[in-house]
């Protein structure tokens, strides 16, 4: 099975698998914890946990069977020891690990069964399905691993009953997203397909311990690509009505533009198609595979805004767009705003040689706890320090007027306080996520790299760097670097640690 470039973005970091069982070290000593989080706190200790998607993880006998690595948050943030590596060979996880299952292709979190602990949904789009004497190759599956007082305990997991017809090569689970789409207070699960025409479906919660949802509906979007469509999902409340809206786009497995970004408005009866996101000229905004949308209320007007990566714009120098939300979806009174390295206040310019791909990955979080979400934008192919493609990460600030370049800060692996040093083809910024892993109320920047400067480690193994949030914003002080070796992963192979995270 061939998956597109975006799907080569796998994820990172973690615990060794021994004899098919789960290796987990003891948790840090208990301390006063922040309030319980139902979105990404698997053990209920109040600290955000992080999942690294490792869909290209292989064993000696299984090629690209896949895995996920769970890193638990704590008062000191993420650690090298409090982690769990989960595969389909892990005790308690249903199914059988096979080559090219791509377990860990996509993950999303939330309290799907309503027990007060966040759960983990993991897709395996390359999973084969058999019923009686009939088999369907690459039909795809989604597994739910239940959270609890001890985290993802691996003795409570189920296969989600997707309710889709068995289709050869459906690739169910090419992407996952979650939210409360119908406003009933229950967590729902959106599942994107890779083939078959229909873009995907939504499973309305709660989802019980047998994997059965309360109900299910197709998204109602025909990709027009029965052979292949790389469906991408993102969530946010653009309309400000308290219901989660779903953004859906797709690509045909090439580097051509997508079909556009659909906005499906959440509602008591399901989704309503609000059309495409539009640019300043009223044209449909397209974006390519591997360019993940991010959302957040950058100006605190009660409506989430959409950050659209455009890394191939401006002659591959790159930019991103901010599309502002309003009562009916996109705000018709505010034109989308372009941000590049030429935006006033943004460090560096587009005047140097090479393709920076600014905005290749974007993430949204309030890094200084001022109440306004900020944007982390990466340029993994940025040249500096007389090196080729060592990469850079820029943090732009949200505020009453929306996002601004004023006060933006930039970081490389040569920034004082950042562990390690920049290397050629290091790709600092191949992945990005913003989440509070130490409970201080500020979003920390999780940055994936392409390669680490460590003897014997593959140049495609990846790595994870964490830059904490602070009262003044993202800082190098107290930052950490995690190489594959630090996390108990193989030294060789195409792991792409830190390129893809839970959503």
Secondary structure, DSSP 8 states (H G I E B T S, - for coil): ----GGGG---------BTTB--B-------------TTT-SSSSSS--EEEEETT---SS-TT-BEEEEE---TT---SSSEEEE-TTSTT--S---TT--BTS-EEEE-SSSSSS-EEEEEETT--EEETTEEETT--EEEEE---TTSS-SSSEEE--------TT--TTSEEEEE-SSSSSS-EEEEE-SSSSB-EEEEES---TTS--SEEEE---B-S-SS----EEEEE-SS-SSS-EEEEE---SSSS--S--EEEE--TTS-EEEEE-B-TTS-B----TT---EEE-TT-SSS-EEEEEETTHHHHT-EEEEE-EETTEE-TTS--EEE-TTSTT-SS-TTSSS---TTSSEEEE-SS-SSS-EEEEEETT--BTTBSS-BEEEEEE--TTS-EEEEEEEE-TTSTTSSS---TT--BTSEEEEE-SSSSSS-EEEEEES--S-TT--TTSBEEEEE---TTSS-STT-EEEETTTTT--SSS---BTS-B--
